[in-house]
Amino acid sequence: MNNRNIVFLITVFIIGILCRFIYAETSMNIILSIELPDSLEIKACENIGDFNADGYDDLLVGVWGPSRPSGACQAAYLYYGGSQFDGIPDLEFKGD
């Protein structure tokens, strides 16, 4: 399967995290489309709080590939939150 043609759907349920925009006890779904090189796949997705101190929670996505059989992360993509989440990585961290 060619990963460049795969659209990764990540559904993130946020309850109370963005309470300044939504009512408590309401969930928010986010569909994030990421285009990755061949053989990489998403293995972790985590809300990491407000990484850049802008008042919005941010999202970290970790990807693994076959060159990391030990289970180490191949790359991580950081997405800054905001009033409109654009789905474009703001920072990329790549392993050796």
N, C-alpha and C positions, 0 to 999 in steps of 0.2 A: 504494500500500500504506500503510495506517495504522500508523504506528510505535507508537502506544499499544497496539495489539493484538499486537505482535510480542514474542515472548520471545527475548531475546538469550542464546544459550548461549555462554558463554566457558569453554573448557576450559584450565585452567592446570596444566601439569605441573610439579611441584615435586620435585626430586631433591636431597636433602641439605639443603634450605633449612629444613625443619621437622624436622631430624634428632632433636631432643629428643622428638618425638612419633611419628615413623615411622622405620623402619630405612633405612639407606643403600641406594641402588639401588632404592627404591620410589617410584612416582609417585603423586601425589594429584590427583584431578580435582575441580574446583569448578564447579558450575553457578550462574551469577549471572544473575538475572532483573532487568532494568532497564526501567522504563517511561519512555520519552522523549516529549517533545512531537513533533508532526508534523514531518516533514522532517529530523529529526536522525538521525544514524547513528554507531555506534561505529567509530572508525578506528584507535584505538591502545589497547593494554592492556599495562601494564608493572608488573612487580614493582619497587618502588622502595626495597626494603630496609626498615629499621625507622624510618620517618618520625617517629613519636611516642615513640620510645625506651621502648617497653613490653616489649621482648623478642620481639615478633612482627613478621614481615615484612608490609608493607602493599601495597595494589594501587592503581594510578592508571589510570583509564579516561578517554580523551579522545574527545569527540564533535564532529562537524562538521555544518554545515548549509549550505543554499544561499546564505545571506547572507555566507559566507566563501569566495568563489571563489578567493582567493589561496592557499588551503590552510591558513590560520590556524585554530587550534582555537576552536570555539564555546564549549565548556565542558569542564571536567575534574571528575571525581568521585573522591574519595579514600576508600578503604575501609580501615579499620584491621583488621589481622589479629588473631587471637586463638585461644583454644582451640576456639571455635566461631565460624566465619566467618558472619555474619548476612546479608551481601549488601545491607545498607542503607548508603548513602553517609554517611560521617561529616563530610566537608567537601565543599563545592561551590565551584568557581572558575568564574566566568562572564566571558566577554570582552565588550567593548563592542559 
